[in-house]
Amino acid sequence: MTAANTPPSAPATIDAARDAQLTDLEGKLGSRFRDRLLLSLALQHGSYAQGGGHQENYERLELLGDAVLSLVVCDHLYHQYPDAPEGDLAKLRARIVSEPWLARIATTLDLGRYILLGKGEEKAGGRNRPALLADVLEAVLGAVYIDSGFGVAHAVASQLLQDAFDELALPSEDYKSTLQELLQERERRIPRYRISSQEGPDHAKVFVATVEAGGRVLGEGRGPSKKQAEQAAAQEALQRLARRTRNAVPPQASRSGAIGSEPQPAVSRQGGGPNAPRGAGRGAPHSKETGPRGR
């Protein structure tokens, strides 16, 4: 959209005060508009359009933004939960794109202060109405898509939705808590997590995390958020410890219970150890010299 073909609903120019507002909002979104009039239209409520003699408002952009938002959420859920059934993903998507969550995001952006409202809607408190805030947020995402394409819209939406992705997740095992309990029990150590790197473009970032204890790396994991990468690292650490336990000597071989203890000689159920007198295993009374009874 250019000034030459600007629709009658949008003002032909933007004054300095409005331009400063739009610049501020762009900073929060992390995206600069080539066409500021498009962003301004995304913030223009129907009551303002009618009062100013305009015909359109943000509703067309809202429709488009709703589709963009749904695709971004579905894309995230599809890759985040590869084994989850369609029904579970659909329910989670509905929660993420619900009015309360979108209004919460809009409030975080202080989106209400940028909206153009008519006098009646202003007096009615429309600037803080959750339904209106959710609609305008979708319209802004629709404007980002038109102005900069899906890649940028995906990056902006993913950033805004990150808290929702982290908080509204499908039930899963808390690998970090399990690992901490296991290490404290076996080694009296607490695992430490570190984000070692980030991979991929802005709209599809992958964080790489490592978990360490006692100066050694126990596991590494990847995920679309730092929390999920740490969970993946803890899961790998637990899998490694489980393999080590399966390959270790049976529990009676070590009295200390520490990871990596050296195996001890087996003890006969009848009495003496491998160096006991020949008759010790033939019903001779148990003595301290022959070692403890087998269990």
C-alpha positions in Angstrom: 0.0 0.0 0.0 1.4 3.4 -0.9 0.2 7.0 -0.5 -1.0 6.9 -4.1 -3.5 4.1 -3.5 -4.3 4.7 0.2 -7.8 3.6 0.9 -10.3 6.3 1.9 -10.4 4.9 5.5 -6.8 6.0 6.3 -5.6 9.5 6.6 -3.3 10.7 3.8 -0.7 11.8 6.2 0.4 11.1 9.8 1.2 14.1 12.1 4.3 14.2 14.2 2.6 13.1 17.4 1.0 10.1 15.8 4.3 9.3 14.0 6.1 9.2 17.4 3.4 6.8 18.8 3.8 4.5 15.8 7.6 4.5 16.2 7.2 3.6 19.8 4.9 0.6 19.0 7.3 -0.6 16.2 10.0 -0.8 18.8 7.9 -3.0 21.0 7.0 -5.2 18.1 10.6 -5.5 16.9 9.5 -4.6 13.3 9.7 -1.4 11.3 6.9 -0.7 8.8 7.7 0.5 5.4 4.1 1.8 5.2 3.2 3.6 8.4 -0.4 4.2 7.1 -1.0 0.5 7.2 0.0 0.2 10.9 -2.2 3.3 11.7 -5.1 1.6 9.9 -4.6 -1.5 12.0 -5.2 0.7 15.1 -8.3 2.5 13.8 -11.5 1.4 15.4 -14.9 1.5 13.7 -16.2 4.2 15.9 -13.3 6.5 14.9 -13.8 5.7 11.3 -17.5 6.6 11.4 -16.9 9.8 13.3 -14.2 11.0 10.9 -16.2 10.2 7.8 -14.1 7.2 6.8 -15.5 3.9 5.5 -13.1 1.3 6.7 -11.4 0.3 10.0 -9.1 -2.5 11.3 -11.5 -5.3 10.7 -10.1 -6.5 7.4 -6.6 -6.6 8.8 -8.0 -8.4 11.9 -9.4 -11.2 9.7 -6.0 -11.6 8.1 -4.1 -11.4 11.4 -6.4 -14.1 12.9 -5.3 -16.5 10.1 -1.6 -15.6 10.5 -1.8 -16.1 14.3 -3.5 -19.5 13.9 -0.9 -20.7 11.5 2.0 -19.6 13.7 0.5 -21.3 16.7 -0.2 -24.5 14.7 3.3 -24.5 13.3 4.8 -24.3 16.8 2.6 -27.0 18.3 3.2 -29.4 15.4 6.9 -29.3 15.9 6.9 -29.0 19.7 4.6 -32.0 20.2 5.4 -34.5 17.4 3.5 -37.4 19.1 0.4 -35.5 20.3 -2.9 -36.3 18.7 -4.8 -33.7 16.7 -7.4 -33.2 19.3 -4.9 -32.2 22.0 -3.2 -29.8 19.7 -6.5 -28.2 18.7 -7.5 -27.7 22.3 -4.2 -26.1 23.2 -4.3 -23.9 20.1 -7.8 -22.6 21.2 -6.4 -21.7 24.6 -3.4 -19.8 23.2 -5.4 -17.7 20.7 -8.3 -17.1 23.2 -9.4 -13.6 24.0 -8.0 -13.6 27.5 -4.5 -14.5 26.3 -4.5 -12.1 23.3 -5.8 -9.3 25.6 -3.0 -10.0 28.1 -0.4 -9.7 25.3 -2.0 -6.5 24.1 -1.9 -5.1 27.6 1.8 -6.0 27.9 2.3 -3.9 24.8 0.1 -1.1 26.2 -1.7 -1.4 22.9 -4.7 0.5 24.1 -2.9 3.9 24.1 -2.2 3.6 20.4 -5.8 2.8 19.3 -7.9 5.5 17.5 -11.4 5.5 19.0 -14.5 7.6 18.6 -15.7 9.7 21.5 -18.5 7.3 22.5 -16.3 4.2 22.6 -13.7 6.2 24.5 -16.2 7.1 27.2 -17.4 3.5 27.4 -13.9 2.4 28.3 -13.2 0.7 25.0 -9.5 1.4 25.2 -9.2 -1.2 28.0 -11.9 -3.7 26.8 -10.3 -7.2 26.4 -12.3 -8.1 23.2 -11.2 -4.9 21.5 -7.6 -5.3 22.5 -7.5 -8.9 21.2 -9.0 -7.8 17.9 -6.5 -4.9 17.4 -3.6 -7.2 18.2 -4.7 -9.5 15.4 -5.1 -6.5 13.1 -1.5 -5.4 13.9 -0.2 -8.9 13.0 -2.2 -8.8 9.8 -0.6 -5.4 9.0 2.9 -6.9 9.7 2.2 -9.7 7.3 1.0 -7.3 4.5 3.9 -5.0 5.1 6.8 -7.4 5.6 5.7 -10.9 4.7 5.1 -14.1 6.6 8.7 -14.6 7.9 8.6 -11.3 9.8 5.0 -11.9 10.9 6.0 -15.3 12.2 8.9 -13.8 14.2 6.8 -11.1 15.7 4.0 -13.4 16.6 6.3 -16.1 18.1 8.0 -13.5 20.3 4.7 -12.1 21.5 3.3 -15.6 22.2 6.4 -17.0 24.0 4.9 -16.8 27.5 1.8 -18.5 26.2 3.9 -21.3 24.6 5.7 -21.8 27.9 2.7 -21.6 30.3 0.0 -23.3 28.2 1.8 -26.5 27.5 0.7 -30.1 27.2 1.3 -32.1 30.4 4.8 -33.6 30.4 7.2 -35.0 32.9 9.4 -32.5 34.8 12.8 -34.0 33.9 14.7 -31.2 35.7 13.1 -32.0 39.0 13.6 -35.7 38.6 17.3 -35.2 37.7 17.9 -32.9 40.7 16.3 -35.4 43.1 18.4 -38.2 41.6 21.7 -36.4 41.8 21.1 -35.1 45.3 20.3 -38.7 46.4 23.3 -40.3 44.7 26.0 -37.7 44.7 24.8 -34.8 46.9 25.1 -32.5 43.9 22.8 -30.0 42.3 22.7 -29.8 38.4 23.6 -26.5 36.7 22.1 -25.4 33.4 23.7 -23.2 30.8 22.4 -22.0 27.4 25.4 -22.7 25.2 24.2 -21.4 21.9 21.3 -20.3 19.7 20.6 -21.7 16.2 18.3 -20.8 13.3 16.6 -17.6 12.1 14.7 -15.2 14.4 11.3 -16.7 13.4 12.4 -20.2 14.3 15.1 -20.0 17.0 16.4 -23.1 18.6 18.2 -22.9 22.0 20.9 -25.3 23.0 21.3 -26.1 26.7 23.7 -28.2 28.7 23.4 -29.6 32.2 26.5 -30.2 34.3 27.2 -31.6 37.8 30.6 -32.1 39.5 32.4 -30.5 36.6 31.1 -32.9 33.9 28.5 -32.5 31.2 25.6 -34.9 31.8 23.4 -34.0 28.9 22.6 -31.6 26.1 19.2 -30.6 24.7 17.5 -28.3 22.2 14.2 -26.5 22.2 12.3 -23.4 20.9 12.6 -21.8 24.3 15.3 -21.8 27.0 13.1 -23.7 29.4 12.3 -26.4 26.9 16.0 -26.8 26.0 16.9 -27.3 29.6 14.1 -29.9 30.0 15.5 -31.7 27.0 19.1 -31.6 28.5 17.8 -33.0 31.7 15.9 -35.8 29.8 19.1 -36.8 28.0 21.1 -36.8 31.3 18.5 -39.1 32.9 18.7 -41.5 29.9 22.5 -41.6 30.2 22.3 -42.3 33.9 19.8 -45.0 33.3 22.0 -46.7 30.7 25.0 -46.5 33.1 22.8 -48.1 35.9 21.7 -51.0 33.6 25.4 -51.7 32.8 26.6 -51.4 36.4 27.3 -54.2 38.9 24.3 -55.2 41.0 23.6 -53.0 44.1 25.1 -55.5 46.6 28.5 -55.1 45.0 28.8 -51.6 46.5 28.0 -50.5 50.0 28.5 -46.8 49.4 25.8 -46.5 46.6 27.9 -43.8 44.9 27.9 -43.6 41.1 31.0 -45.3 39.7 31.9 -47.4 42.9 34.3 -50.3 42.3 32.7 -53.7 42.5 33.4 -55.8 45.6 34.0 -59.6 45.8 30.8 -61.6 46.1 30.1 -63.3 49.4 28.8 -66.9 49.7 25.4 -67.4 51.2 26.9 -70.2 53.4 29.6 -68.1 55.0 33.1 -67.4 53.8 34.4 -65.3 51.0 36.6 -66.5 48.2 39.7 -66.7 50.5 37.9 -68.4 53.5 39.1 -71.8 54.7 37.7 -74.7 52.7 35.4 -75.8 55.4 33.9 -72.5 56.0 31.1 -73.1 53.6 30.1 -76.4 55.0 27.9 -75.3 57.8 30.7 -73.9 59.9 29.5 -71.2 62.4 29.5 -67.7 60.9 32.4 -65.6 62.1 33.7 -62.1 61.5 36.6 -63.4 59.6 34.4 -65.0 56.9 32.6 -61.7 56.2 28.9 -60.8 56.3 26.1 -63.1 55.1 24.9 -62.8 51.6 21.5 -61.3 51.1 
